[in-house]
Amino acid sequence: QVQLVESGGGLVQTGGSLRLSCTASGTIFSLAAMNWYRQAPGKQRELVAAITSGGITNYPDSVKGRFTISRDNAKNTVYLQMNNLKPEDTGVYYCNLEWGTIRYWGKGTLVTVSS
């Protein structure tokens, strides 16, 4: 069983920055792909950043150039650096671990971007 704990959310003004962290328990972190999803009020959960076990990253166009995902395998931690935040970035951000067919989710951290 893997537990994921997110932190770093909060209230920020438009144009500001936040850095989210997600720390995983267990021993499979370095073997797993890690993803950040967000869910805005009334909307479906969407992928905002992904990083493979080998460090290859992927982003949707909506955040490309503003968000950066990174990982520190020694700390079992994945990060999401978010710059130039916009009100539409508001939502609950969830960390996701993906290993084969196994998926684990954190409980989420709230990001609110005020205009």
C-alpha positions in Angstrom: 0.0 0.0 0.0 1.3 3.5 -0.9 0.2 6.7 0.7 0.5 10.0 -1.1 0.5 13.3 0.9 0.3 16.6 -1.0 1.2 20.0 0.4 1.8 23.5 -0.8 -1.6 24.6 -1.9 -3.0 28.0 -0.9 -4.4 31.3 -2.0 -2.4 33.3 -4.5 -3.1 36.3 -6.8 -3.1 36.1 -10.5 0.5 36.0 -11.8 1.8 34.5 -8.6 3.5 31.2 -8.1 3.1 28.1 -5.9 5.1 24.9 -5.5 3.2 21.8 -4.6 4.9 18.7 -3.1 3.7 15.1 -2.9 5.6 12.6 -0.8 5.0 8.9 -1.2 5.4 6.1 1.3 6.7 2.7 0.3 9.5 1.5 -2.0 8.1 1.7 -5.5 8.3 5.5 -6.0 11.4 5.4 -8.2 9.8 2.8 -10.5 6.6 4.7 -10.9 5.3 7.4 -13.2 4.0 10.3 -11.2 1.2 12.7 -12.3 -0.5 15.8 -11.1 -4.2 16.2 -11.8 -6.6 19.0 -10.9 -10.3 19.3 -10.5 -12.0 22.6 -10.7 -15.5 23.1 -9.2 -18.1 21.5 -11.4 -15.5 20.1 -13.8 -13.9 16.7 -14.4 -10.5 15.9 -13.1 -7.8 16.7 -15.7 -4.1 15.9 -16.0 -1.8 18.9 -15.7 1.6 17.3 -15.5 3.3 13.9 -15.8 6.7 12.5 -15.3 7.9 9.0 -16.1 10.3 7.0 -13.9 13.0 8.1 -16.3 12.2 11.8 -16.0 10.4 12.4 -19.2 7.7 15.1 -18.7 4.5 15.9 -20.4 2.0 18.8 -20.1 -1.2 19.9 -21.7 -1.2 23.1 -23.7 -3.1 24.9 -21.0 -0.2 24.8 -18.6 2.8 24.3 -20.9 5.5 26.9 -20.2 4.0 27.8 -16.8 4.1 24.5 -14.9 7.1 22.3 -14.2 7.0 18.8 -12.8 10.1 17.3 -11.2 10.9 14.4 -8.9 13.5 13.6 -6.2 13.6 9.8 -5.9 15.9 10.0 -2.9 13.1 11.8 -1.1 10.2 9.9 -2.6 8.8 13.3 -3.6 7.3 14.8 -6.7 7.0 18.6 -7.2 4.8 20.9 -9.3 6.2 24.4 -9.7 3.4 26.6 -10.9 4.2 30.1 -12.3 2.1 32.9 -13.8 -1.0 31.4 -12.2 -4.4 32.3 -13.6 -7.9 32.1 -12.0 -8.7 29.1 -14.2 -5.9 27.2 -12.5 -8.1 27.2 -9.3 -9.0 23.7 -8.1 -8.0 20.8 -6.0 -4.7 19.3 -7.1 -4.1 15.6 -6.7 -1.0 13.6 -6.8 -1.2 10.2 -8.6 1.2 7.3 -8.7 1.1 5.0 -11.7 2.9 1.6 -11.7 1.7 -0.8 -14.3 -2.1 -1.2 -13.6 -1.7 0.1 -10.1 -2.9 3.6 -9.3 -2.7 5.5 -6.0 -4.1 8.9 -5.3 -3.5 11.5 -2.7 -6.3 13.4 -0.9 -5.5 16.7 -2.7 -4.5 20.2 -1.9 -6.5 23.3 -2.8 -5.1 26.0 -5.0 -7.1 29.2 -5.3 -6.0 31.9 -7.7 -7.7 35.3 -7.1 -8.2 37.8 -9.9 
